[in-house]
Amino acid sequence: MNRRLSELLASTEVERFITSRDVEIRALTYDSRSVEAGDCFFAVRGTQVDGHNYIASAVEAGAAAVVCEQLPEECREGVTYVVVKDSTKAMADMASAFYGHPSRELQLVGVTGTNGKTTIATLLYDLYRRMGYRVGLISTVVYRIDEREIASTHTTPDSIRLNAMLHEMVEAGCDYCFMEVSSHSVVQQRIRGLRFRGAIFTNLTHDHLDYHGTMAEYIKATKGLFDSLDKRAFALVNIDDRNGDVMVQNTRAKVSRYSLRSMADFRCKVLEMLFDGMLLRVDQSDVWVNFLGRFNAYNLTAVYGAAVLLGADRQEVLQHLSALHSVSGRFEPVRSESGVTAIVDYAHTPDALQNVIDTINDIRVEGQRLLVVCGCGGDRDATKRPEMGKIASREADIAIFTSDNPRTEDPEKILDDIMQGVESRAQSLRITDRRQAIRTAVMLAKAGDIIRIAGKGHEDYQIIGREKHHFDDKEEVREAFGEIQN
């Protein structure tokens, strides 16, 4: 797929051209290591690396054009240099143009908020596949182009890869695409220029302050998705979250609301909850679903509301909701022959941890103890660590604190931070090795007990330093069940 540079720059404000000529562009990239002859290289200033330092490498590799904010000291003859105010914005605009503005050919729905993004986007994908459509999915767990799976690298990919995938979805005949929109992606202009058919807000709780700095900036970033919607789009927000109406203060989209507690366009009530599912009342219709927890009742209400706003028949949607199943690593039970239930979940924020524990407490009966295994990731928001320690130690009968993707931080330092919030009610253990922590929980559990293993969910790795090592909580707990309890 080749495009003329002039075509790609149609909606980009250019401050200066050097060696200006209308070259033909073979591909777009911001990674100098992937440049090939005829490519356009974007010199992007990142949080750790400045792409301007790699312009010479990109040119040496054959770049036909360079988009930058500042010219290099030496410009090579025969290469077109395009100076712009913001390379990241130019990259998003040019990526959309390069791939033929694919978001305009799809019913694209974005899901944003702290918790629930993966579940809602994935369930919408599953729902619309069940209704006979070809669908795309962009999520933390996996990217899908109809039936084809692609390994996920980011919750929301960079603008070049994102537009490339949307183009592939159009080529594959997809009618819809459901995607997670992280707050980072809004700030980093990854979704710039996309045309959304609708957007969903789940909730906003303590997270990502290592990146945004303050809750006010986190709210502003999340709200950016709704600010970008046009009047043809819908905005569906959870008004049981105090930031629900904040999200749509400046949107041009048609606003709809969903709730479990208040009057809203889409309402839901939990009628009954057991370990194998819930009975919900959604818009005066009762439906049994294979999910647990009030947080999942919110997720399913958002799915239902979005489908209705997209024009689906209400009864058909409810019928299919009853057949859907939980996303991998989201409140996923693993049971032993001796009667112990381990629940593996991705929850890695204080609010998510509390929600899952509340769900377990709603279901468990007298005599069933709760054991919680959890930790916090390294190189991430450290302020939430004491909160995680406080919740686990307050709510569990036995709390075991362990390692969870320490990355470049000292795991012991992370655990020190967590232990600052620990309360004395529970028996609290500190076991840095995650495998040993899970095995200890299984060893301490008795028939009927529930082990809550938090933080990794679908992830099958541990990041130690800058390397990924295979580690799967589900595999570990099954192995521990087999070795210890048989």
C-alpha positions in Angstrom: 0.0 0.0 0.0 1.8 3.2 -1.2 0.5 6.7 -0.7 1.7 10.1 -1.9 3.1 12.3 1.0 0.9 15.2 -0.1 -2.2 13.0 0.4 -1.1 12.1 3.9 -0.5 15.7 4.9 -3.9 17.0 3.8 -5.1 17.5 7.3 -1.8 18.2 9.0 -0.5 21.6 9.7 3.1 21.8 8.4 5.4 24.5 9.7 8.3 23.9 7.2 9.5 21.6 4.4 13.1 20.8 3.6 13.9 19.3 0.2 10.2 19.4 -0.5 8.9 17.0 -3.1 5.8 14.8 -3.3 7.4 11.4 -2.5 5.6 8.1 -2.5 5.5 6.5 1.0 5.6 2.7 1.4 4.9 2.5 5.2 4.8 4.6 8.4 6.9 4.0 11.5 8.2 5.7 14.6 10.8 3.0 15.3 14.1 3.6 13.5 14.9 -0.1 13.8 12.0 -1.1 11.5 12.6 1.5 8.8 12.9 0.3 5.2 13.4 2.1 1.9 10.5 4.4 1.1 9.2 4.7 4.7 8.1 7.8 6.5 9.8 8.0 9.9 8.1 10.0 12.8 10.5 11.5 15.3 8.3 11.3 18.4 9.2 12.5 21.9 8.4 9.8 24.4 8.6 9.7 28.2 11.9 7.8 28.0 13.2 8.1 24.4 13.3 11.0 22.0 12.9 9.9 18.4 14.8 13.0 17.1 17.9 11.2 18.3 17.3 8.5 15.7 16.6 10.5 12.6 20.0 9.8 11.2 19.6 6.1 11.7 16.2 6.2 10.0 17.6 8.1 7.0 20.5 5.7 6.8 18.0 2.8 6.6 16.3 4.4 3.7 13.5 6.7 5.0 12.1 8.7 2.2 10.5 11.3 4.6 11.0 12.4 8.2 8.3 14.1 10.2 9.8 16.0 13.2 9.4 18.9 15.5 13.0 20.0 15.2 15.3 19.5 12.2 18.5 17.6 12.6 21.8 19.4 12.3 22.4 17.8 8.9 19.6 17.1 6.4 20.4 14.6 3.7 19.7 15.4 0.1 16.9 13.5 -1.4 15.0 13.0 1.8 11.9 15.1 2.6 11.9 16.7 6.1 8.5 17.8 7.3 8.5 20.0 10.4 5.3 20.0 12.5 4.4 21.4 15.9 3.5 18.0 17.4 4.9 14.8 15.8 2.5 12.6 17.7 -0.6 14.4 16.4 0.8 14.4 12.9 1.4 10.7 13.1 -2.2 10.0 14.1 -3.6 12.2 11.4 -1.3 10.7 8.7 -1.9 7.1 9.9 -5.6 7.6 9.5 -5.1 9.0 6.0 -2.6 6.3 5.0 -5.0 3.5 5.8 -8.0 5.3 4.2 -9.7 6.5 7.4 -10.9 3.0 8.3 -12.8 4.1 11.4 -15.3 5.8 9.1 -16.2 2.4 7.6 -16.9 0.7 10.9 -19.3 1.0 13.8 -16.5 1.8 16.3 -17.3 1.8 20.0 -14.7 2.8 22.7 -14.8 1.7 26.3 -13.0 3.7 28.9 -12.7 3.9 32.7 -10.6 2.2 35.4 -12.3 -1.2 35.7 -14.5 -3.2 33.4 -13.1 -2.1 30.0 -11.8 -5.6 28.9 -15.0 -7.3 30.0 -17.4 -4.9 28.3 -15.4 -4.7 25.0 -15.0 -8.5 24.9 -18.6 -9.2 25.7 -19.8 -6.8 23.0 -17.5 -8.6 20.6 -19.0 -12.0 21.7 -22.5 -10.7 21.6 -22.3 -9.3 18.1 -20.6 -12.5 16.8 -23.5 -14.4 18.2 -25.9 -12.1 16.4 -24.2 -13.0 13.1 -21.9 -10.1 12.5 -18.2 -9.9 11.6 -16.5 -8.0 14.5 -13.2 -6.6 15.6 -11.8 -6.4 19.1 -9.0 -4.4 20.6 -8.4 -5.2 24.2 -5.8 -5.7 26.9 -6.1 -9.5 26.5 -6.1 -10.0 22.7 -6.7 -8.2 19.4 -9.2 -9.9 17.1 -10.0 -9.3 13.4 -13.2 -11.4 13.2 -11.9 -14.9 14.0 -8.2 -14.1 13.7 -6.3 -13.5 16.9 -3.3 -11.2 17.3 -1.2 -10.9 20.5 -2.1 -7.8 22.5 0.8 -5.5 23.4 -1.0 -2.5 24.8 -4.6 -1.8 25.9 -4.8 0.7 23.1 -2.1 0.3 20.4 -0.2 3.3 18.9 -2.0 5.2 16.1 -0.2 3.5 13.2 -0.9 0.0 14.4 -4.4 0.9 15.5 -5.3 2.3 12.1 -3.6 -0.7 10.4 -5.8 -3.1 12.3 -9.0 -1.1 11.7 -8.1 -1.2 8.0 -7.7 -5.0 8.2 -11.1 -5.2 9.9 -12.7 -3.3 7.0 -10.9 -5.5 4.5 -12.2 -8.6 6.4 -15.8 -7.3 6.1 -16.2 -6.4 9.8 -19.3 -4.3 10.6 -18.3 -3.4 14.2 -15.2 -2.9 16.3 -15.2 -2.7 20.1 -12.1 -1.3 21.7 -10.7 -0.4 25.1 -9.6 3.2 25.3 -7.0 3.8 28.0 -6.5 7.2 29.5 -2.9 7.0 28.4 -4.0 6.6 24.8 -6.1 9.8 24.9 -3.2 11.9 26.2 -0.8 10.3 23.8 -3.0 11.0 20.8 -3.4 7.3 19.8 -7.1 7.7 19.1 -6.8 11.1 17.5 -8.8 11.3 14.2 -10.9 8.2 14.8 -14.6 8.4 14.3 -16.4 6.7 17.1 -20.0 5.5 16.8 -20.2 5.5 20.6 -18.3 5.5 23.9 -18.9 3.8 27.2 -17.7 5.1 30.6 -17.4 2.4 33.4 -16.0 4.0 36.5 -13.0 6.0 37.7 -11.0 5.0 40.8 -7.5 5.3 42.1 -5.0 4.2 39.4 -2.4 5.4 36.9 -1.4 8.3 39.1 2.2 7.4 38.4 1.5 8.7 34.8 -1.2 11.3 35.2 0.1 12.8 38.5 -3.3 13.7 40.0 -6.9 12.4 39.9 -7.9 15.7 38.2 -5.6 14.9 35.3 -6.7 11.3 35.2 -10.3 12.5 34.9 -9.4 15.0 32.2 -7.6 12.4 30.2 -10.6 9.9 30.4 -13.1 12.7 29.6 -11.1 13.4 26.4 -12.7 10.5 24.6 -16.2 12.0 25.2 -15.1 15.4 24.2 -14.0 14.1 20.9 -17.3 12.5 20.0 -19.5 14.1 17.3 -23.2 14.6 17.4 -23.9 11.4 15.5 -22.4 9.3 18.3 -23.8 8.1 21.6 -22.2 8.5 25.1 -23.2 5.9 27.6 -22.1 6.6 31.2 -22.4 4.9 34.6 -24.1 7.5 36.8 -23.6 5.5 39.9 -20.0 6.7 39.6 -19.6 10.3 40.7 -17.6 11.1 37.5 -20.3 9.7 35.2 -21.9 13.0 34.4 -18.5 14.8 34.5 -17.5 12.7 31.4 -20.3 14.2 29.3 -20.2 17.8 30.4 -18.8 18.9 27.0 -19.7 16.1 24.7 -21.7 16.7 21.5 -22.9 13.1 21.5 -26.3 11.9 22.6 -26.0 11.1 26.3 -27.5 7.9 27.8 -27.0 6.6 31.4 -27.0 3.3 33.1 -27.4 2.4 36.8 -28.0 -0.2 39.5 -29.1 2.4 42.0 -30.7 5.4 40.3 -33.2 6.2 37.6 -31.5 5.9 34.3 -32.0 5.0 30.6 -30.8 1.5 31.3 -31.4 0.0 34.8 -30.4 -3.3 36.4 -31.1 -5.0 39.7 -29.4 -8.1 41.1 -32.2 -10.4 42.2 -30.2 -13.5 43.2 -26.5 -14.4 43.3 -25.0 -17.9 43.5 -21.5 -19.3 42.7 -22.6 -20.3 39.2 -24.3 -17.1 38.2 -26.8 -14.3 38.9 -30.4 -13.5 38.2 -30.8 -9.9 37.0 -33.7 -7.7 36.2 -32.7 -5.6 33.2 -35.3 -3.0 32.0 -38.2 -5.1 33.6 -37.0 -8.4 32.1 -35.5 -11.1 34.2 -32.4 -12.8 32.8 -30.0 -15.4 34.2 -26.3 -14.8 33.5 -23.1 -16.8 33.9 -21.4 -14.0 35.9 -21.0 -13.0 39.5 -20.8 -9.7 41.3 -22.4 -6.3 41.2 -19.4 -5.1 39.1 -20.4 -7.6 36.5 -24.0 -6.5 36.7 -22.7 -3.0 35.7 -20.7 -4.5 32.9 -23.6 -6.4 31.5 -25.9 -3.4 31.8 -23.4 -1.4 29.8 -23.2 -4.1 27.1 -27.0 -4.2 26.9 -27.3 -0.4 26.7 -24.6 -0.1 24.1 -26.3 -2.8 21.9 -29.6 -1.1 22.2 -28.1 2.3 21.3 -26.5 0.6 18.2 -30.0 -0.5 17.1 -30.2 -4.1 18.3 -33.5 -5.6 19.5 -33.8 -5.5 23.3 -35.1 -9.1 23.7 -32.6 -10.5 21.3 -29.8 -8.9 23.3 -31.1 -10.2 26.6 -31.4 -13.7 25.1 -27.8 -13.7 24.0 -26.6 -12.1 27.4 -27.8 -15.3 29.1 -25.4 -17.4 27.0 -22.3 -15.3 27.4 -19.4 -16.3 29.6 -16.8 -14.4 31.6 -13.5 -13.1 30.1 -10.4 -15.1 30.8 -8.8 -14.2 34.1 -11.8 -12.2 35.3 -13.4 -13.8 38.4 -12.4 -17.2 37.0 -12.9 -20.1 39.4 -10.5 -23.1 39.8 -11.8 -25.8 42.1 -10.0 -28.6 43.9 -11.3 -32.1 44.5 -11.1 -31.4 48.2 -13.7 -28.6 47.9 -11.5 -25.5 47.9 -12.3 -22.8 45.3 -9.6 -20.5 44.0 -10.7 -17.4 42.1 -8.2 -15.9 39.7 -8.8 -12.3 38.8 -7.0 -9.4 37.1 -8.0 -6.9 39.8 -5.0 -4.7 40.5 -6.6 -1.6 41.9 -8.0 -1.0 45.4 -11.5 -0.6 44.0 -11.4 -3.7 41.9 -10.0 -5.8 44.8 -12.8 -4.5 47.1 -15.4 -5.3 44.4 -14.3 -8.9 44.0 -14.0 -9.5 47.7 -17.5 -8.0 48.2 -18.8 -10.4 45.6 -17.2 -13.4 47.4 -18.6 -12.1 50.8 -22.1 -11.9 49.2 -21.9 -15.6 48.3 -19.9 -17.4 50.9 -21.6 -19.0 53.9 -20.7 -19.3 57.6 -17.6 -21.3 58.1 -16.1 -20.6 54.7 -12.9 -18.7 55.1 -11.4 -16.2 52.6 -7.7 -16.3 51.8 -6.4 -13.4 49.7 -3.1 -13.6 47.7 -2.2 -10.2 46.1 0.6 -7.8 45.4 1.3 -4.7 43.3 3.3 -4.1 40.1 6.6 -2.3 40.1 7.2 1.0 38.2 3.6 1.8 38.6 1.5 4.0 41.0 3.0 3.4 44.4 0.3 5.3 46.3 -2.2 2.6 45.9 0.0 -0.1 47.5 -0.9 0.7 51.2 -4.6 0.7 50.2 -4.3 -2.7 48.7 -2.7 -3.9 51.9 -5.4 -2.4 54.0 -8.3 -3.9 52.0 -6.8 -7.4 51.9 -5.9 -7.5 55.6 -9.2 -6.0 56.6 -11.4 -8.3 54.5 -9.6 -11.7 54.5 -9.2 -14.3 57.2 -5.7 -14.9 55.8 -3.9 -12.3 53.6 -0.7 -13.3 51.8 1.2 -10.5 50.1 3.5 -11.4 47.3 5.3 -10.3 44.1 3.3 -9.1 41.0 5.4 -7.9 38.0 8.1 -6.1 40.0 9.7 -4.9 36.8 12.8 -2.8 37.6 11.8 -2.2 41.3 13.0 -4.2 44.3 10.1 -6.6 45.2 10.9 -6.2 48.8 10.5 -2.4 48.6 7.1 -2.9 46.9 6.0 -5.2 49.7 7.3 -2.7 52.3 4.9 -0.2 50.7 2.0 -2.6 50.8 2.6 -3.6 54.4 2.3 0.0 55.5 -1.5 -0.3 55.1 -1.9 -3.7 56.7 -4.4 -3.9 59.5 -4.0 -6.4 62.3 -7.4 -8.2 62.0 -6.3 -10.9 59.6 -3.4 -13.3 59.7 -1.0 -11.6 57.3 1.9 -13.3 55.6 4.6 -11.8 53.4 6.0 -14.3 50.9 7.9 -12.6 48.0 8.0 -15.6 45.7 4.6 -15.7 44.0 4.6 -19.5 43.4 5.3 -20.2 47.0 2.6 -17.7 48.1 0.0 -19.5 46.0 1.2 -22.9 47.3 1.0 -21.6 50.9 -2.6 -20.4 50.4 -3.5 -23.8 49.1 -1.8 -25.6 51.9 -3.6 -23.4 54.5 -7.0 -23.7 52.9 -9.6 -26.2 54.2 -12.6 -27.8 52.4 -15.1 -25.0 51.6 -12.6 -22.2 51.8 -12.1 -19.6 49.1 -8.7 -18.4 47.8 -8.7 -15.1 46.0 -5.6 -14.7 43.8 -5.5 -11.1 42.6 -3.5 -9.1 40.1 -2.5 -11.1 37.1 -5.7 -12.7 35.8 -5.2 -13.5 32.1 -1.4 -12.7 32.2 0.8 -15.8 31.8 4.1 -14.1 32.7 6.0 -12.3 35.4 8.0 -9.2 34.5 11.2 -9.2 36.5 13.7 -6.5 35.5 12.9 -6.0 31.8 12.4 -9.7 31.0 9.1 -11.7 30.9 9.2 -15.1 32.6 6.3 -17.6 32.1 4.0 -17.6 35.1 0.3 -18.4 35.0 -1.8 -18.1 38.3 -4.3 -20.7 37.0 -1.5 -23.2 36.2 0.1 -22.6 39.5 -3.0 -23.1 41.6 -4.0 -26.3 39.7 -0.5 -27.7 40.2 -0.7 -26.8 43.9 -4.1 -28.4 44.3 -2.8 -31.6 42.7 0.4 -31.8 44.8 -0.8 -30.6 48.2 -4.5 -31.6 48.4 -4.6 -35.0 46.8 
